[in-house]
């Protein structure tokens, strides 16, 4: 079992300005939970018990959210609101650690900040921008493959040709069953230069030797320390695998993707789905009539 998971959460959230000027992007609510909680629950559902969140300035709301809230809990106890109390206390048993990334120097640098806490173990990395539909087995499948191979595993998704410029794209060998042996990665290539249409999405199982590379890695595209560049070097030294995901992922780091996630997750909520579906049908009928 992999017990440690890292959540990079120090980005500036510029695609959601002005909402993220003073509030963390990771705390934007999808229905009734912030983005980062979906990723946290995904990790804890796979057995991760030690969670490391890489934060930045004006990110204290994340720490407060995952802290116990005595006054709130006490009020819920006194009012007999057991269901709400259970919801608030759901993650109280999990150990959280927080490390501040002093400047937004890239995903690779954010992961490097977690080195003192990883302590030589395989560990998971989850980007809360990528919301995986609850109930999917992506992370558990990646953990199984990584522990069997004792090797890094990255999540892959088949992307449209016009979308390859948004992803790290792999060149690799198909080993069957949705598993690829990665030979190289290219960060956000032009479509004509892309070695495949298999893009890396925000779930990784990494081995501690990634830190040796990150510590000496020069800044890459955008002047940031790119995890893709580090994985490229790692793949030249040892096996690195890709795990193809065919389930539902929402790119909630994009405004349109965030709205799509909000609608679909609301429709899956038993308390909301009937009324919300009726509202959407009425809205579409009204739009079509005009």
C-alpha positions in Angstrom: 0.0 0.0 0.0 1.1 3.6 -0.7 0.5 5.7 2.4 1.7 9.1 1.3 0.1 11.5 -1.2 1.3 15.0 -2.3 -1.2 17.7 -3.4 0.5 20.7 -5.2 -1.7 23.7 -4.3 0.6 26.7 -4.6 -0.5 28.0 -8.0 -1.8 31.4 -8.6 -5.1 30.3 -10.2 -5.0 33.0 -12.9 -7.6 31.3 -15.1 -10.2 32.0 -12.4 -9.4 35.6 -11.6 -10.9 37.7 -10.0 -12.4 34.8 -7.9 -8.9 33.6 -6.9 -7.4 37.0 -6.1 -7.7 36.3 -2.4 -9.2 32.8 -2.3 -7.4 29.6 -3.3 -8.5 28.0 -6.5 -8.4 24.7 -4.8 -11.2 25.9 -2.5 -13.6 26.6 -5.4 -16.7 24.6 -4.6 -18.0 21.8 -6.9 -21.6 21.4 -5.6 -20.8 21.2 -1.9 -17.1 20.3 -1.6 -14.0 22.2 -2.6 -11.9 21.0 -5.5 -9.1 19.7 -3.4 -11.4 17.6 -1.2 -12.4 15.5 -4.1 -8.7 14.6 -4.6 -8.1 14.1 -0.9 -11.1 11.7 -0.7 -9.8 9.9 -3.8 -6.4 9.4 -2.1 -7.8 8.3 1.3 -10.1 5.9 -0.4 -7.0 4.1 -1.8 -5.4 3.8 1.6 -3.3 7.0 1.7 -3.1 8.2 5.3 -0.3 10.9 5.3 -1.2 13.8 3.0 1.2 16.6 2.2 -0.3 19.7 0.7 2.2 22.2 -1.0 0.7 25.6 -0.4 1.6 29.2 -1.1 0.7 32.7 0.0 -3.0 33.3 0.7 -3.7 29.6 0.9 -4.5 29.3 4.6 -8.1 28.5 3.8 -7.0 25.1 2.8 -5.4 24.4 6.2 -8.5 25.7 7.9 -10.8 23.6 5.9 -9.0 20.3 6.8 -8.6 21.3 10.5 -11.1 20.3 13.1 -13.7 23.0 13.9 -14.6 22.7 17.5 -17.3 25.4 17.7 -19.0 24.2 14.5 -18.9 20.6 15.6 -20.1 21.4 19.1 -23.0 23.4 17.7 -24.0 20.5 15.4 -23.8 18.0 18.4 -26.1 20.2 20.4 -28.6 20.6 17.6 -28.6 16.8 16.9 -27.5 17.2 13.3 -25.6 13.9 13.1 -25.4 13.7 9.3 -23.8 17.2 9.0 -21.5 16.3 11.9 -20.3 13.2 10.2 -19.7 15.1 7.0 -17.6 17.7 8.8 -15.6 15.1 10.7 -15.1 12.8 7.7 -11.4 13.4 7.3 -10.5 14.2 11.0 -8.5 10.9 11.2 -6.1 11.8 8.4 -2.7 13.3 9.0 -2.0 16.5 7.1 1.3 18.2 6.6 1.7 21.6 4.9 4.8 22.9 3.2 4.9 26.4 1.7 6.4 26.8 -1.8 7.8 30.3 -1.6 7.4 31.1 -5.3 5.4 29.5 -8.1 8.4 27.7 -9.7 6.5 24.9 -11.4 5.0 21.5 -10.6 8.5 19.8 -10.4 9.6 22.3 -7.8 6.4 21.8 -5.8 6.9 18.1 -5.6 10.6 18.6 -4.6 9.3 20.6 -1.6 7.8 17.3 -0.3 11.1 15.4 -0.2 11.6 15.6 3.6 8.2 14.0 4.2 8.4 11.2 1.6 11.3 9.5 3.3 12.2 7.0 0.6 8.8 5.6 -0.1 6.7 5.4 -3.2 4.2 8.2 -3.1 1.2 9.5 -5.0 0.7 13.0 -6.5 -2.7 14.3 -7.2 -3.6 17.6 -9.0 -6.9 18.8 -7.8 -7.6 20.6 -11.1 -8.2 17.1 -12.6 -11.4 15.9 -10.9 -11.9 12.2 -11.3 -15.5 11.1 -11.1 -16.2 9.5 -7.7 -16.2 5.7 -7.9 -13.6 5.5 -10.7 -10.6 3.1 -10.0 -7.9 5.1 -11.7 -5.7 5.7 -8.6 -6.1 2.3 -7.2 -5.1 0.7 -10.5 -2.0 2.9 -10.7 -1.0 2.0 -7.1 -1.4 -1.7 -7.9 0.8 -1.4 -11.1 3.4 0.8 -9.3 3.8 -1.6 -6.4 4.0 -4.6 -8.7 6.6 -3.0 -10.9 8.3 -0.9 -8.2 8.4 1.8 -10.8 6.8 5.2 -11.5 3.4 5.3 -13.1 1.6 8.3 -14.7 -2.0 8.5 -15.7 -2.8 8.8 -19.4 -5.8 9.8 -21.4 -6.3 9.8 -25.2 -6.7 13.5 -26.1 -8.0 15.1 -29.3 -5.3 16.1 -31.8 -6.2 19.8 -31.4 -5.7 19.4 -27.6 -2.2 18.0 -27.5 -0.7 21.4 -27.0 -2.2 21.4 -23.5 -0.6 18.2 -22.3 2.7 16.3 -21.8 2.5 13.7 -24.5 4.2 10.3 -24.3 6.2 8.2 -26.8 5.9 4.6 -25.6 5.3 0.9 -26.2 1.9 -0.6 -25.7 2.2 -3.5 -23.3 -1.5 -4.4 -23.4 -4.3 -3.8 -20.9 -4.0 -0.1 -21.1 -0.3 -0.1 -19.9 2.5 1.6 -21.7 6.2 1.6 -21.2 7.2 5.2 -21.6 10.3 6.0 -23.7 10.0 9.8 -23.7 7.7 12.7 -22.9 7.2 16.0 -24.8 5.7 19.0 -22.9 2.9 20.6 -24.8 4.0 19.8 -28.4 2.5 21.2 -31.5 0.1 18.6 -33.1 2.5 17.9 -35.9 5.3 17.2 -33.5 3.3 15.1 -31.0 4.6 11.5 -30.8 1.2 10.2 -29.9 -2.2 11.4 -28.6 -1.6 9.9 -25.1 -1.6 12.9 -22.7 -0.4 12.9 -19.1 -3.2 13.9 -16.7 -3.0 14.9 -13.0 -2.3 11.6 -11.2 1.2 10.2 -10.6 2.8 7.4 -8.6 6.5 8.4 -8.2 9.6 6.8 -6.8 11.9 8.8 -4.5 14.7 8.8 -7.1 12.7 11.6 -8.9 14.1 14.0 -6.3 17.7 13.4 -7.4 16.7 14.7 -10.8 14.5 17.5 -9.6 17.3 18.9 -7.4 19.5 19.6 -10.4 16.9 20.1 -13.1 17.1 23.5 -15.0 13.9 25.4 -15.5 12.1 24.4 -18.7 9.1 25.8 -20.6 7.7 28.9 -18.9 10.8 29.3 -16.8 9.4 26.6 -14.4 10.8 23.3 -13.2 8.8 20.9 -15.2 7.9 17.4 -13.9 7.6 16.3 -17.5 11.3 17.0 -18.0 12.2 15.1 -14.8 10.2 12.1 -15.9 11.9 12.2 -19.3 15.3 11.9 -17.6 14.0 9.2 -15.3 12.6 7.2 -18.2 16.1 7.1 -19.7 17.4 5.4 -16.6 14.7 3.0 -15.5 11.2 1.8 -16.5 8.4 4.4 -16.3 4.9 3.3 -17.1 1.7 4.9 -18.3 -1.8 3.8 -17.2 -4.5 4.6 -19.7 -7.6 6.0 -18.1 -10.9 5.5 -19.9 -13.3 6.9 -17.3 -14.6 10.4 -16.6 -12.2 13.2 -15.9 -13.2 16.9 -15.5 -10.6 19.6 -16.3 -11.8 21.8 -13.5 -8.8 24.1 -13.9 -10.6 25.5 -17.0 -13.8 27.6 -16.6 -15.8 25.4 -19.1 -14.5 22.2 -17.5 -15.4 23.5 -14.1 -18.9 24.3 -15.2 -19.3 20.9 -16.8 -18.1 19.2 -13.6 -20.5 21.3 -11.5 -23.5 20.2 -13.7 -22.6 16.5 -14.0 -21.8 16.1 -10.3 -25.0 17.9 -9.3 -26.9 15.5 -11.5 -25.3 12.6 -9.7 -26.3 14.0 -6.3 -29.4 12.2 -5.1 -30.6 15.3 -3.1 -30.3 17.6 -6.1 -30.6 15.6 -9.2 -34.4 15.7 -9.7 -34.9 19.4 -9.1 -31.7 20.4 -11.0 -32.6 18.2 -14.0 -36.0 19.8 -14.2 -34.4 23.3 -14.1 -32.0 22.4 -16.9 -34.7 20.9 -19.1 -36.8 24.1 -18.6 -33.9 26.3 -19.3 -33.0 24.5 -22.5 -36.6 24.5 -23.7 -36.7 28.3 -23.1 -33.4 28.8 -25.0 -34.6 26.6 -27.9 -37.8 28.5 -28.1 -35.9 31.7 -28.8 
